[in-house]
Amino acid sequence: MIDPSVLAENPERVKQHLRKRHAAQDTFALVDRAVELASTRRAAIAERDRLRAQRNTLSKDIGDAMKAGNAAAADAMKTAVGEGKVRIDALETELTSVEAALAEIALGLPNLVHDDVPDGKHESDNPVVRTWGTPRRMSGDSHVEIGARLGGLDLERAAKLSGARFAVLLGDVARLERALINWFLDVHTNENGYTEVLVPYVVQRHCAVGTGQLPKFEKDMFRLAEPLNGADAFLVPTAEVPVTNLHREEILDEASLPIRYAAFTPCFRSEAGSAGRDVRGIIRQHQFHKVELVWTTTPERANEDHLALRRHAETLLERLDLPYRTVLHCGGELSFGATRCFDLEVWLPSQGGYREISSVSWFGDFQARRMSLRYRAGEGARKGKVAFAHTLNGSGLAVGRTLVAILENHVRDDGSVSIPAPLQPYMGGRDHIAARLT
């Protein structure tokens, strides 16, 4: 969440950021409501504290009056103390209600926008900051036909098991997906200094609140029908949720930062409301695989670390010989929790365009505030002081979409598919997958 003091003391600044995001009008109304509630809260606290001080003074004066034999004065002060207690209790109840309302508003407001984020409302307004490779012409088939020809993609049998937007991979195509997972993890841990972590695929509600998926995007998640260990629980939509929460409610030493984790998980998303060209095939599914990169860092390092994380994802595409471009999200395209975000978009010949394969996001202290993730400065003028950490994450990469890109960009004239060199050791040294059907 954004800093509550900014919301209460500088609401116009918050509105400026909302305007850059092209936020809905009801979001602006939330800011006004938060200001009203903050004013009510301050007044209630002031009155409560005044009454508490008065009670303490009267309690001493009652004793003095009793010692002096002035029972009437003592009784009057006791009445005042009793009335004050009733009012204090009422104020405490009011404060509980006001603070709950403020917390609800704070959880529903998006992050402030980084100064680097350009103006714009739509995807077409995202500036391209990097391009790599030469886009290939379409071979005539999409990954659906190519995968079927390889004997490795079966959507019809998947539908018998689970319905639409699921896939069964077989044989060498299934092995290629596994090769991608293993290679991604090996590159990130052996070359880029990440610590591999294997996390639960089910999380309790507070974890998804911490990273910003809840409460705003609950309709996009799969919720368990029964409580897990006494609490609401969800299938993970991305490893970002459990991994970022690993250090929730902790105070980390600055010397340990940045912490960099690489995690493979299946991801589960309801994709509520999505439709169109992505429904066919395996580009947008209810269950898919992803290797996620998650950083916990300091405000001073965060900009540099964000760019480094982006390069870790870009390099994978280059080594797989997959043309791509990197775009910077404009204000209107920026995700709810991000202060700045780059999308890596891989070229898909069947669509004649670039499609997202990784979002690399910097959240500032937005997530850290929601999960009380802090660090203690180890040097300089702030030595010993505690502050909220900054968090980053990005896909490194989305495995299924990488598989799609390989099938479409590396298909041969005879229907076989070349295996990129980095993956060949994971495929028994083979350099291609032969077509089984013609």
Stockholm file with secondary structure:
# STOCKHOLM 1.0

chainA/1-438         MIDPSVLAENPERVKQHLRKRHAAQDTFALVDRAVELASTRRAAIAERDRLRAQRNTLSKDIGDAMKAGNAAAADAMKTAVGEGKVRIDALETELTSVEAALAEIALGLPNLVHDDVPDGKHESDNPVVRTWGTPRRMSGDSHVEIGARLGGLDLERAAKLSGARFAVLLGDVARLERALINWFLDVHTNENGYTEVLVPYVVQRHCAVGTGQLPKFEKDMFRLAEPLNGADAFLVPTAEVPVTNLHREEILDEASLPIRYAAFTPCFRSEAGSAGRDVRGIIRQHQFHKVELVWTTTPERANEDHLALRRHAETLLERLDLPYRTVLHCGGELSFGATRCFDLEVWLPSQGGYREISSVSWFGDFQARRMSLRYRAGEGARKGKVAFAHTLNGSGLAVGRTLVAILENHVRDDGSVSIPAPLQPYMGGRDHIAARLT
#=GR chainA/1-438 SS CCCHHHHHHCHHHHHHHHHHHTCCHHHHHHHHHHHHHHHHHHHHHHHHHHHHHHHHHHHHHHHHHHHTTCHHHHHHHHHHHHHHHHHHHHHHHHHHHHHHHHHHHHHHSCCCCCTTCCCCSSGGGSCEEEEESCCCCCCSCCHHHHHHHTTCEEHHHHHHHHCSSCCEECHHHHHHHHHHHHHHHHHHHHTSCCEECCCCSEEEHHHHHHHTCTTTTGGGSCBCSSCBTTBCEEECSSTHHHHHGGGTTCEEEGGGCSEEEEEEEEEECCCTTCCSGGGSSSSSCSEEEEEEEEEEECTTTHHHHHHHHHHHHHHHHHHTTCCEEEEECCGGGCCSSCSEEEEEEEEEGGGTEEEEEEEEEECTTHHHHHHTCEEECCSSTTTTCEEECEEEEEEEEEHHHHHHHHHHHSBCTTSCEECCGGGGGGGTTCCEECCCCC
#=GC SS_cons         CCCHHHHHHCHHHHHHHHHHHTCCHHHHHHHHHHHHHHHHHHHHHHHHHHHHHHHHHHHHHHHHHHHTTCHHHHHHHHHHHHHHHHHHHHHHHHHHHHHHHHHHHHHHSCCCCCTTCCCCSSGGGSCEEEEESCCCCCCSCCHHHHHHHTTCEEHHHHHHHHCSSCCEECHHHHHHHHHHHHHHHHHHHHTSCCEECCCCSEEEHHHHHHHTCTTTTGGGSCBCSSCBTTBCEEECSSTHHHHHGGGTTCEEEGGGCSEEEEEEEEEECCCTTCCSGGGSSSSSCSEEEEEEEEEEECTTTHHHHHHHHHHHHHHHHHHTTCCEEEEECCGGGCCSSCSEEEEEEEEEGGGTEEEEEEEEEECTTHHHHHHTCEEECCSSTTTTCEEECEEEEEEEEEHHHHHHHHHHHSBCTTSCEECCGGGGGGGTTCCEECCCCC
//
